[in-house]
Amino acid sequence: MGSAEAYLRGPLRRSLLVRRIAEDPTSRLAVWARRFAMFSIVVILLGIVIVRAGFLEIIPSLAVVGGALILATIAVVLALGAFVVIWRDGLAGFGMAMTAFLVGVGLVVYPAYLGTKAYRLPAIADVTTDPIDPPRFEAIARLRSRDANPILYAGLRAAELQKAAYPNILPLILPVTPDQAFEAAMAVMNKRKLRPVDARPPQAGRRDGRIEVVFRTPVMGFRDDVVIRVRPDPDGARIDMRSTSRYGRHDFGTNAARIASLTDDIEDAIGNLRSEKPPPDLPAKGSKKGPDPKATKTGEKSH
């Protein structure tokens, strides 16, 4: 009997296992949700490589990225449907559905965030500290393709939108010579490991100092162009900047944030230069403190 029971136990166990598998099939929605999610990861990585390497023009490259986001959205929808089916019918596949949901949401959450910024911020892609006489691109102008944004500043309408959205974007007035201001700006470029396309120091009475450099966004590697102009000013030196996106009508606030960041870095660099090179005639004790090494913005003088 013992051997007979052992003999029957094997087939019985296998039959119960087969029955359990038959009773708990995997949700097909969960399976397809995970497939779409995994495929969207492959496509988004491919799109990033294409954009950063410049294998295709910008429009086809963005189409690849857009296709990945569509796949991720489909994965989220299928995962939500799988959750409903799994809860209602007791099917397997919850882990697949959850994986697809997290991957899909992770891919679309940042574009959704950009969408909210696009709603709040003006549709401009060219920001400058001097809308009346904006710094001009020269060397970079020859690098832009025909389908890039115009190299000329958009004009009064863009200036009004910029002033309303970014009132802190102002010229930088520094209590130093134009050569020192140019040196500080170049120090910032070196600190950020940026290689200027063109860099010409100022020459009194002959030309302004100028630095042209290409920035790249962290993930996608989109190219944004920046020009820094250095001129003499009654109070020392004046630095104007212009940051513009090569493609697209909306920069989502990136150019204004870049100019603000460069302004802070140049102010810090000026402070470092002045601390390293103290003036030969130090003020006597009890005398008034000299001008603050931190630069003041033009607009702050009127307050």
C-alpha positions in Angstrom: 0.0 0.0 0.0 2.8 2.4 0.9 4.4 2.0 -2.5 1.0 2.4 -4.2 0.3 5.6 -2.3 3.7 6.9 -3.2 3.0 6.1 -6.8 -0.3 7.9 -6.8 1.0 10.9 -4.9 3.2 12.0 -7.8 0.5 12.1 -10.5 -1.9 13.6 -8.0 0.5 16.3 -7.1 1.1 17.1 -10.8 -2.6 17.2 -11.5 -3.2 19.6 -8.7 -0.4 21.8 -9.9 -1.8 21.8 -13.4 -5.3 22.6 -12.1 -3.9 25.5 -10.0 -2.1 27.0 -13.1 -5.3 26.6 -15.1 -7.3 28.3 -12.4 -4.9 31.3 -12.1 -3.9 32.3 -15.7 -1.8 35.4 -16.2 -3.5 38.6 -17.3 -2.8 39.3 -21.0 -3.1 43.0 -20.3 -0.3 42.7 -17.8 1.9 40.9 -20.2 1.4 43.4 -23.0 1.7 46.3 -20.6 5.2 45.1 -19.6 6.1 44.5 -23.2 5.2 48.1 -24.1 7.0 49.5 -21.1 10.2 47.6 -21.9 10.1 48.6 -25.5 9.6 52.3 -24.6 12.8 52.2 -22.5 14.7 50.8 -25.5 13.2 53.5 -27.8 13.9 56.4 -25.4 17.5 55.3 -25.0 17.8 55.1 -28.7 16.3 58.5 -29.1 18.8 60.0 -26.6 21.7 58.5 -28.4 20.5 59.8 -31.8 20.0 63.3 -30.4 23.3 63.5 -28.6 25.3 62.0 -31.4 23.5 64.0 -34.1 22.8 60.9 -36.3 19.6 62.5 -37.6 18.1 66.0 -37.9 16.4 67.3 -34.8 12.8 66.8 -36.0 13.2 63.0 -36.8 15.2 62.6 -33.5 12.4 64.2 -31.5 9.9 62.0 -33.3 11.8 58.9 -31.9 11.5 60.4 -28.4 7.9 61.2 -28.9 7.2 57.6 -30.0 8.8 56.3 -26.8 6.5 58.5 -24.7 3.5 57.3 -26.6 4.6 53.7 -25.9 5.1 54.5 -22.2 1.6 56.1 -22.1 0.1 52.9 -23.7 1.9 50.8 -21.1 0.4 52.9 -18.3 -3.1 52.5 -19.7 -2.7 48.7 -20.2 -1.3 48.4 -16.7 -4.3 50.2 -15.2 -6.6 47.9 -17.2 -4.6 44.9 -15.9 -5.1 46.0 -12.3 -8.9 46.0 -12.8 -8.9 42.6 -14.5 -6.6 41.1 -11.9 -8.8 42.4 -9.0 -12.0 41.3 -10.6 -11.1 37.9 -12.0 -8.3 36.9 -9.6 -5.7 36.5 -12.4 -1.9 36.5 -12.0 0.4 39.2 -13.4 0.2 41.9 -10.7 4.0 42.2 -10.7 4.1 42.7 -14.5 1.4 45.3 -14.3 3.1 47.2 -11.5 6.4 47.1 -13.3 4.8 48.5 -16.5 3.0 51.2 -14.5 6.1 52.4 -12.7 8.2 52.4 -15.9 5.5 54.2 -17.9 4.9 56.9 -15.2 8.7 57.3 -14.8 9.1 58.1 -18.5 6.1 60.5 -18.9 6.3 62.4 -15.6 9.1 64.7 -16.7 7.4 65.7 -20.0 4.3 66.3 -18.0 6.3 68.6 -15.7 7.6 70.5 -18.7 4.0 70.8 -19.9 3.0 72.6 -16.7 6.0 74.9 -17.1 5.0 75.6 -20.6 1.6 76.6 -19.4 3.0 79.0 -16.8 5.9 80.5 -18.7 5.9 82.6 -21.9 6.7 80.9 -25.2 10.1 82.4 -25.8 13.4 80.7 -26.6 15.7 83.8 -26.6 16.6 85.6 -23.4 19.0 88.5 -23.0 20.0 91.1 -20.5 19.9 93.9 -23.1 16.8 93.7 -25.3 17.5 97.1 -26.8 20.9 96.1 -28.1 21.2 92.4 -27.6 24.6 90.7 -28.0 25.0 89.3 -31.5 26.2 85.8 -32.5 29.0 85.8 -35.0 31.0 82.5 -34.9 28.0 80.5 -33.7 25.8 81.9 -36.4 27.8 80.0 -38.9 27.3 76.8 -37.1 23.5 76.8 -37.0 21.6 74.8 -39.6 18.9 76.2 -41.8 16.0 74.7 -39.7 17.3 76.3 -36.5 15.7 79.2 -34.8 16.4 82.7 -36.3 19.7 84.2 -35.1 18.2 87.7 -34.9 16.5 88.7 -31.6 12.7 88.4 -31.7 12.1 92.1 -30.8 9.9 94.1 -28.6 7.2 91.5 -28.0 9.7 89.0 -26.7 11.3 91.7 -24.5 8.0 92.4 -22.9 7.3 88.7 -22.3 10.7 88.3 -20.8 10.4 91.3 -18.5 7.1 90.0 -17.2 8.3 86.5 -16.5 12.0 87.1 -15.6 12.4 90.6 -14.1 15.7 89.6 -12.5 17.5 89.2 -15.9 19.4 92.5 -15.9 22.9 93.7 -17.1 25.7 93.1 -14.7 27.6 96.2 -13.6 31.0 95.4 -12.1 33.4 97.8 -10.2 36.4 96.4 -12.2 38.0 97.0 -15.6 36.6 95.4 -18.7 39.7 93.2 -18.9 39.1 91.9 -15.4 35.4 91.3 -16.2 36.4 89.3 -19.3 38.9 87.4 -17.2 36.3 86.5 -14.7 33.9 85.3 -17.4 36.6 83.1 -18.9 37.3 81.7 -15.5 33.7 80.7 -15.2 33.9 79.0 -18.6 37.0 77.1 -17.5 35.4 76.1 -14.2 32.4 74.6 -16.1 34.8 72.9 -18.5 33.3 74.7 -21.5 35.3 75.4 -24.7 34.2 78.7 -26.2 33.6 78.8 -29.9 35.0 82.3 -30.0 36.7 84.4 -27.2 38.0 87.9 -27.9 39.1 90.2 -25.0 38.0 93.8 -25.0 40.2 96.5 -26.6 39.6 100.0 -25.4 38.1 102.2 -28.1 38.2 99.4 -30.7 35.9 96.4 -29.8 33.9 94.9 -27.1 35.0 91.7 -25.4 32.9 88.7 -26.4 32.6 85.0 -25.6 30.5 82.6 -27.6 29.9 79.1 -26.2 27.5 76.2 -26.8 25.7 74.7 -23.8 24.1 71.2 -23.9 21.1 70.1 -21.8 21.9 67.4 -19.3 19.9 64.4 -20.6 18.9 64.9 -24.2 22.0 67.0 -25.1 20.0 69.8 -26.9 22.3 72.6 -28.0 21.7 76.1 -26.6 23.9 79.1 -27.7 25.2 81.7 -25.3 27.1 85.0 -26.1 28.7 87.2 -23.4 29.6 90.8 -24.2 31.9 92.9 -22.1 31.8 96.7 -22.4 33.3 99.6 -20.4 30.8 101.4 -18.1 31.1 104.6 -16.0 31.2 102.4 -12.9 33.7 99.9 -14.3 32.5 97.2 -16.7 29.2 96.0 -18.0 28.4 92.4 -18.9 25.5 91.5 -21.1 24.4 88.0 -21.9 22.2 86.3 -24.4 21.1 82.6 -24.2 19.0 81.1 -27.0 17.7 77.7 -27.9 18.5 76.4 -31.4 15.2 74.6 -31.8 11.7 75.0 -30.5 9.6 78.1 -29.6 9.6 77.3 -25.8 12.6 77.0 -23.6 10.7 76.1 -20.4 12.7 78.8 -18.5 16.1 77.2 -19.3 17.7 80.2 -20.8 16.7 82.6 -18.1 17.9 80.1 -15.4 21.2 79.8 -17.3 21.8 83.6 -17.4 21.0 83.9 -13.7 23.4 81.1 -12.9 26.2 82.6 -15.0 25.6 86.0 -13.4 26.1 84.5 -9.9 29.2 82.6 -11.0 30.8 85.7 -12.6 30.1 87.7 -9.4 31.8 85.0 -7.4 34.7 85.0 -9.8 35.1 88.7 -9.6 35.2 88.4 -5.8 38.0 85.8 -6.1 40.0 87.9 -8.5 39.8 91.0 -6.3 40.8 88.9 -3.2 43.8 87.5 -5.0 44.9 90.9 -6.4 44.4 93.5 -3.6 44.8 97.1 -4.6 48.2 98.7 -3.8 46.7 101.5 -1.7 44.8 100.0 1.1 42.3 102.3 2.9 43.4 103.7 6.3 41.8 102.5 9.5 38.4 104.1 10.1 37.9 105.0 6.5 34.8 104.0 4.6 34.6 100.5 3.1 35.3 100.4 -0.6 32.8 99.1 -3.2 31.5 95.6 -2.5 33.2 93.0 -4.6 29.9 91.5 -5.5 28.6 93.1 -8.6 25.4 95.1 -8.6 22.8 94.8 -11.3 21.8 97.9 -13.2 18.1 97.7 -12.2 19.0 97.7 -8.5 20.4 101.2 -8.5 17.0 102.8 -8.9 15.6 101.1 -5.8 
